[in-house]
């Protein structure tokens, strides 16, 4: 056990025993460090961990305070691996997704079904200043230099962030894109042709299914565990049976489950795919939003053959709306750059330079520490509310990062009916069937805890829980 974990365990034991009670202020970071003989960094890590567990909460300029005995009334965690049907599936999902999500894109709706965190969580004023100064100092030739692969300054900053995590990713391997979705689509187009099959998780992010449909590809859904990700034995069987041309997976804080593949499993995944020569398109947009002491390494960290195309963006962690992503495309960098050249050609130069300047000045990690704390606390509040307001038989994931909860409702509940009834009451949710090529998970919802916990949000979850409870009442009772 690491020092910060031991310190956190001692404080948690005191809270559970009642020695520290709700409302009590924890000793300052300096006092705790002196008493335990540890650094301030160790104390901060312990307090962050306790905050992620819902045991303490920071107050501006006041310190950390006990909030209670953890996440009270939390619903049981989901433990069952999904069991999708076998076979390669021709996709027809886009209209279904547009119909469901399009109706909830309004500021008047409580955005529990949103795919994005609150824009108020990001340093947009500071980024705006960077944008202004970068535009004023813009070298005219920078608008054509490195047009397709992207700004050399930004690619260097991205490469340095990989290096800080122990990964050697050359600048020449990185292609800057218009958000992560373009990166993922370019990688998909670089290694497949219409009619090919691609492996995805079950459930999977609906945009992955839409991308496969748009490129006339077949989906192979593979069983996935809600905590540890895709099942490798099932993946090996699917590879032998269907001979896929690629895998599109989220190994870290998967959308919608929030699952995190352990490091050993990521390594085994890459080894399996390498043996078969199958490219991995790794969608890794949430990895910076971890609640532990360090960023989980991507599958890319275990790639020795150049088969992993690691795709990410700044949209979920720093700059929503700026639409800057990238692909660290391994051995496929040239093919991905050609795909970029023949589609969108380039990405906004002033926006790239503004982000490069922000990263160079070192504000990103300070922002991320605050963002992670906020999301961890909000997750605890949402989880407690689901446990309190939803009926018995409800289960939910407990992610170690990101901002999504996957909620399994009692078997008889129709998530699509809940979606419609909630929308009538000004609440959006993301129903389970949009995360499946076969429209499965009919009793599941994805909830977004990336928006502020306040009276409006609490009321929305109470209302949502009431709708679910009404749907499980005995025959003859009022229903939706």
C-alpha positions in Angstrom: 0.0 0.0 0.0 1.4 3.4 -1.0 1.8 6.2 1.6 -1.2 8.2 0.4 -3.4 5.1 0.4 -2.4 4.2 4.0 -3.1 7.8 5.1 -6.5 7.7 3.3 -7.3 4.4 4.9 -6.6 5.7 8.4 -8.8 8.7 7.9 -11.5 6.6 6.4 -11.4 4.3 9.4 -11.8 7.3 11.7 -14.8 8.4 9.7 -16.4 5.0 9.8 -15.8 4.7 13.5 -17.4 8.1 14.2 -14.2 9.6 15.5 -14.5 12.1 12.6 -18.1 13.1 12.1 -20.0 14.9 9.3 -19.0 18.6 9.3 -15.6 18.1 11.0 -12.7 19.8 9.4 -9.7 17.7 8.6 -6.3 18.9 9.8 -4.5 21.1 7.3 -2.2 19.6 4.7 0.8 21.1 6.6 -0.3 19.7 9.9 -1.0 16.2 8.6 2.2 16.2 6.7 4.2 17.1 9.8 2.4 14.5 12.0 2.8 11.7 9.5 6.2 12.6 8.2 5.0 12.8 4.6 5.1 15.4 1.9 2.3 17.8 1.1 1.8 16.0 -2.2 1.1 12.7 -0.4 -1.4 14.4 1.9 -3.2 16.0 -1.1 -3.3 12.6 -2.9 -4.9 11.1 0.2 -7.5 13.9 0.5 -8.3 13.6 -3.3 -8.8 9.9 -2.9 -11.2 10.4 0.1 -13.0 13.1 -1.9 -13.4 10.6 -4.8 -15.0 8.2 -2.3 -17.4 10.8 -1.2 -16.0 11.0 2.3 -14.7 14.5 2.4 -15.3 17.7 0.4 -13.0 20.7 -0.2 -14.3 24.2 0.6 -12.7 27.2 -1.0 -10.0 28.7 1.2 -11.2 26.7 4.1 -9.9 23.1 3.8 -11.4 19.7 3.7 -14.5 18.7 5.6 -16.1 15.3 6.4 -19.3 14.8 4.4 -20.4 11.5 5.9 -19.7 7.8 5.8 -19.1 7.5 2.1 -21.8 7.1 -0.6 -24.8 6.2 1.5 -27.7 4.2 0.0 -25.5 3.4 -3.1 -27.2 0.9 -5.4 -25.4 -2.4 -5.8 -22.7 -2.5 -8.5 -23.2 -4.2 -11.8 -21.3 -7.5 -12.0 -22.7 -9.3 -15.0 -20.8 -9.5 -18.3 -23.0 -8.6 -21.3 -24.1 -11.4 -23.6 -24.7 -10.0 -27.1 -25.9 -12.1 -29.9 -23.3 -13.7 -32.2 -22.7 -12.7 -35.8 -21.6 -9.8 -37.9 -24.3 -7.1 -37.9 -25.3 -4.7 -40.7 -26.0 -1.4 -39.0 -29.1 0.7 -39.0 -28.8 2.9 -35.9 -28.3 6.5 -36.9 -31.9 7.6 -37.3 -32.7 6.0 -33.9 -29.9 7.9 -32.3 -30.8 11.2 -33.9 -34.4 10.8 -33.0 -33.6 10.2 -29.3 -30.8 12.6 -28.7 -31.9 15.4 -30.9 -35.0 16.0 -28.8 -32.9 16.6 -25.7 -30.5 19.2 -27.1 -31.9 22.2 -25.3 -30.6 24.3 -22.5 -34.0 24.1 -20.9 -33.6 20.3 -20.4 -31.8 18.9 -17.3 -28.9 17.2 -19.3 -28.7 13.8 -17.6 -28.5 12.3 -21.1 -25.8 14.6 -22.5 -22.6 13.3 -23.9 -20.6 16.3 -22.6 -19.7 17.7 -19.2 -20.8 21.2 -18.2 -18.9 23.9 -20.2 -18.7 25.9 -16.9 -16.0 23.4 -15.7 -13.4 24.7 -18.2 -11.0 27.7 -18.3 -12.6 29.2 -21.4 -11.7 32.8 -20.4 -8.0 31.9 -20.2 -8.2 30.0 -23.5 -9.9 33.0 -25.1 -7.0 35.1 -24.1 -4.6 32.6 -25.6 -6.6 32.6 -28.8 -6.4 36.4 -29.0 -2.7 36.6 -28.4 -2.0 33.6 -30.8 -4.1 35.2 -33.6 -2.3 38.6 -33.2 1.1 36.9 -33.4 0.1 34.5 -36.2 2.9 33.9 -38.8 1.1 33.9 -42.1 3.1 30.9 -43.3 1.8 28.9 -40.3 -1.5 28.6 -42.1 0.1 26.4 -44.7 3.1 24.8 -42.8 2.1 21.3 -41.6 -1.4 21.9 -42.8 -2.5 18.3 -42.8 -0.7 16.7 -39.9 -1.3 19.8 -37.8 0.7 22.5 -35.9 4.2 21.3 -35.1 4.0 23.3 -31.8 0.8 21.5 -30.7 2.0 18.1 -31.8 5.2 18.6 -29.8 3.1 19.4 -26.7 1.0 16.3 -27.2 4.1 14.2 -27.6 5.5 15.7 -24.4 2.4 14.7 -22.5 2.8 11.1 -23.8 6.4 11.3 -22.6 5.4 12.4 -19.1 3.3 9.2 -18.9 6.2 7.1 -20.1 5.3 6.6 -23.7 7.6 7.4 -26.6 5.3 8.8 -29.3 7.2 10.7 -32.1 5.8 14.0 -33.3 5.6 12.6 -36.9 3.2 9.9 -35.7 0.6 12.4 -34.5 -2.1 13.8 -36.8 -4.2 16.7 -35.4 -7.9 16.5 -36.3 -11.2 18.2 -35.9 -12.1 16.5 -32.6 -11.6 12.9 -31.6 -14.5 11.7 -33.8 -12.6 12.7 -37.0 -9.5 11.0 -35.7 -11.4 7.8 -35.1 -13.1 8.0 -38.4 -9.8 8.6 -40.2 -8.2 5.6 -38.5 -11.2 3.5 -39.4 -11.0 4.5 -43.0 -7.3 3.8 -43.1 -7.6 0.1 -42.2 -11.0 -1.0 -43.5 -13.0 -1.1 -46.7 -16.8 -1.3 -47.2 -18.1 -4.7 -46.2 -15.4 -5.4 -43.6 -16.2 -6.4 -40.0 -15.0 -4.4 -36.9 -15.1 -5.6 -33.3 -16.8 -3.3 -30.7 -17.8 -3.7 -27.1 -21.3 -4.5 -25.9 -22.6 -1.9 -25.0 -20.5 0.5 -27.0 -20.6 4.3 -27.7 -23.4 5.0 -30.2 -21.1 7.2 -32.3 -18.9 4.2 -33.0 -21.9 2.3 -34.4 -22.8 5.4 -36.5 -19.3 5.6 -37.9 -19.4 1.9 -38.9 -22.8 2.4 -40.5 -21.6 5.5 -42.4 -18.6 3.5 -43.8 -20.7 0.5 -44.7 -19.0 -1.8 -42.2 -20.3 -4.7 -40.1 -20.2 -4.7 -36.3 -19.2 -7.7 -34.2 -20.3 -7.1 -30.6 -18.2 -8.8 -28.0 -19.2 -9.5 -24.3 -17.9 -6.8 -22.0 -17.7 -6.6 -18.2 -19.0 -3.4 -16.5 -15.9 -2.9 -14.5 -13.0 -4.5 -16.5 -14.0 -4.1 -20.1 -14.1 -6.4 -23.0 -13.7 -10.2 -22.3 -10.5 -11.4 -24.0 -11.6 -15.0 -24.3 -14.7 -14.0 -26.2 -12.6 -11.6 -28.3 -10.3 -14.4 -29.3 -13.2 -16.5 -30.4 -14.7 -13.6 -32.4 -11.3 -13.1 -34.1 -11.1 -16.7 -35.2 -14.7 -16.8 -36.3 -15.1 -13.5 -38.1 -11.6 -12.4 -39.2 -12.2 -8.7 -38.4 -10.2 -6.0 -40.0 -10.0 -3.8 -36.9 -11.1 -3.3 -33.3 -12.6 -0.1 -32.0 -12.4 -0.2 -28.2 -12.4 2.2 -25.2 -10.0 0.7 -22.7 -10.2 3.5 -20.1 -13.5 4.8 -18.7 -15.5 3.3 -21.5 -18.7 5.1 -22.7 -21.3 4.1 -21.5 -20.1 1.7 -18.8 -17.2 3.6 -17.3 -15.2 0.4 -17.3 -11.4 0.5 -16.9 -9.3 -2.4 -18.2 -6.5 -3.4 -15.8 -3.0 -2.8 -17.1 -2.3 -6.5 -17.4 -5.5 -7.0 -19.4 -4.6 -4.1 -21.7 -1.2 -5.7 -22.3 -2.8 -9.1 -23.0 -5.3 -7.4 -25.4 -2.5 -5.8 -27.4 -0.6 -9.1 -27.5 -3.7 -11.0 -28.8 -4.3 -8.4 -31.5 -0.6 -8.4 -32.5 -0.6 -12.2 -32.9 -3.4 -11.8 -35.4 -2.1 -8.6 -37.0 -5.3 -6.7 -36.2 -5.2 -2.9 -35.7 -6.7 -1.4 -32.6 -8.4 1.9 -32.8 -8.2 3.1 -29.2 -10.8 5.7 -28.3 -9.3 7.4 -25.2 -11.0 10.7 -24.7 -11.7 10.3 -20.9 -8.3 9.1 -19.6 -7.4 12.5 -18.2 -10.5 12.4 -15.9 -9.2 9.7 -13.5 -9.9 9.8 -9.8 -6.8 7.9 -8.6 -3.2 9.0 -8.2 -2.1 8.6 -11.8 -3.5 8.4 -15.3 -4.2 4.8 -16.4 -1.8 3.9 -19.2 -3.5 3.3 -22.6 -3.3 0.1 -24.6 -0.9 2.1 -26.7 1.7 1.8 -24.0 2.0 -1.9 -24.7 2.2 -1.6 -28.5 5.5 -2.9 -30.1 4.2 -3.4 -33.6 2.7 -0.1 -34.4 -0.8 -1.6 -34.6 -2.5 0.7 -32.0 -3.9 4.0 -33.2 -4.5 6.1 -30.1 -7.2 8.7 -30.5 -8.0 11.5 -28.0 -9.0 15.2 -27.8 -9.2 18.2 -25.6 -13.0 18.4 -25.8 -13.7 16.5 -22.6 -10.8 17.7 -20.5 -10.0 21.3 -21.5 -11.7 23.0 -24.4 -15.2 21.9 -25.4 -16.2 23.4 -28.7 -12.7 24.0 -29.9 -12.9 20.6 -31.7 -9.2 19.7 -31.5 -8.3 16.1 -31.3 -5.5 13.8 -32.6 -4.5 10.4 -33.6 -1.2 8.9 -32.6 -1.5 6.5 -35.5 1.5 4.2 -35.1 2.4 2.4 -38.3 -0.7 3.9 -40.0 0.3 7.5 -39.6 0.9 8.0 -43.3 -2.5 6.4 -44.3 -4.3 8.5 -41.7 -2.7 11.7 -43.0 -3.7 10.8 -46.5 -7.3 10.3 -45.3 -7.2 13.7 -43.6 -5.7 15.3 -46.8 -8.6 14.0 -48.9 -11.4 15.0 -46.5 -11.0 18.1 -44.3 -7.4 18.9 -45.4 -6.5 20.7 -42.2 -7.6 21.9 -38.7 -8.0 25.5 -37.5 -4.5 27.0 -37.1 -5.3 29.7 -34.5 -7.1 27.2 -32.3 -4.2 24.8 -32.4 -1.7 27.5 -31.6 -3.9 28.7 -28.7 -4.0 25.2 -27.1 -0.2 24.8 -27.7 0.5 28.0 -25.9 -1.8 27.0 -23.0 -0.1 23.6 -22.6 3.4 25.2 -22.8 2.6 27.6 -20.0 1.7 24.7 -17.7 -1.9 25.5 -16.7 -3.4 22.2 -17.9 -2.5 20.0 -14.9 -3.7 22.5 -12.4 -7.0 22.7 -14.2 -7.2 18.9 -14.4 -6.7 18.4 -10.7 -9.7 20.7 -9.9 -11.8 19.1 -12.7 -11.2 15.6 -11.3 -12.1 16.6 -7.8 -15.3 18.1 -9.0 -16.3 15.1 -11.0 -15.5 12.7 -8.2 -17.7 14.6 -5.8 -20.5 14.8 -8.3 -20.3 11.1 -8.9 -20.8 10.5 -5.2 -23.8 12.7 -5.1 -25.4 11.1 -8.2 -24.7 7.6 -7.0 -26.3 8.3 -3.6 -29.3 9.9 -5.3 -29.8 6.8 -7.6 -29.6 4.6 -4.5 -32.1 6.7 -2.6 -34.7 7.6 -5.3 -34.7 4.5 -7.6 -36.6 1.3 -6.7 -35.1 -2.0 -5.4 -33.5 -4.0 -8.2 -31.6 -1.0 -9.6 -27.9 -1.5 -10.1 -25.2 1.0 -11.2 -21.6 1.1 -12.2 -19.0 2.8 -10.0 -16.4 4.2 -12.4 -13.0 5.3 -11.3 -13.0 8.2 -13.7 -15.0 9.9 -16.5 -18.5 11.3 -15.9 -21.0 8.6 -16.8 -23.0 6.2 -14.7 -24.5 3.1 -16.4 -27.7 2.2 -14.6 -29.5 -1.1 -14.9 -33.2 -0.9 -14.0 -35.5 -3.7 -12.9 -35.9 -6.1 -15.9 -39.5 -5.1 -16.7 -38.7 -1.4 -17.1 -38.5 0.0 -20.7 -35.8 2.6 -20.9 -37.2 4.1 -24.1 -40.5 4.7 -22.3 -38.6 6.2 -19.4 -36.7 8.5 -21.9 -40.0 9.7 -23.4 -41.7 10.3 -20.0 -38.6 12.1 -18.6 -38.3 14.3 -21.7 -42.0 15.4 -21.2 -40.8 16.6 -17.7 -37.8 18.5 -19.0 -35.2 15.7 -18.3 -33.0 14.0 -20.8 -31.5 10.5 -20.4 -29.6 8.3 -22.8 -31.6 4.9 -23.1 -29.6 1.7 -23.4 -30.8 0.6 -26.8 -28.8 3.3 -28.6 -25.6 1.7 -27.3 -26.2 -1.5 -29.1 -26.2 -2.6 -32.8 -29.0 -5.0 -31.9 -30.9 -2.4 -29.7 -30.3 -4.4 -26.5 -30.0 -3.1 -23.0 -33.7 -2.1 -23.0 -33.7 -1.7 -19.2 -30.6 0.4 -18.9 -29.8 4.2 -18.9 -26.6 6.2 -19.1 -26.6 9.2 -16.8 -24.2 12.1 -17.0 -22.8 13.4 -13.7 -20.6 16.0 -15.4 -23.1 18.8 -14.7 -23.4 20.6 -11.3 -25.1 18.9 -8.4 -27.8 21.3 -7.3 -31.5 21.4 -6.4 -32.6 21.1 -10.0 -30.4 18.0 -10.6 -31.6 16.4 -7.4 -35.2 17.1 -8.3 -34.7 15.6 -11.7 -33.2 12.4 -10.3 -36.1 12.2 -7.8 -38.5 12.5 -10.7 -36.7 10.0 -12.8 -36.6 7.5 -9.9 -40.4 8.0 -9.5 -40.9 7.2 -13.2 -38.9 4.0 -12.9 -40.7 3.0 -9.7 -44.1 3.6 -11.4 -43.0 1.2 -14.2 -42.4 -1.7 -11.8 -45.7 -1.4 -9.8 -47.9 -4.5 -9.8 -50.4 -5.0 -12.6 -53.4 -2.7 -12.2 -51.4 0.2 -10.7 -50.9 3.5 -12.6 -48.1 3.2 -15.1 -46.2 5.6 -17.5 
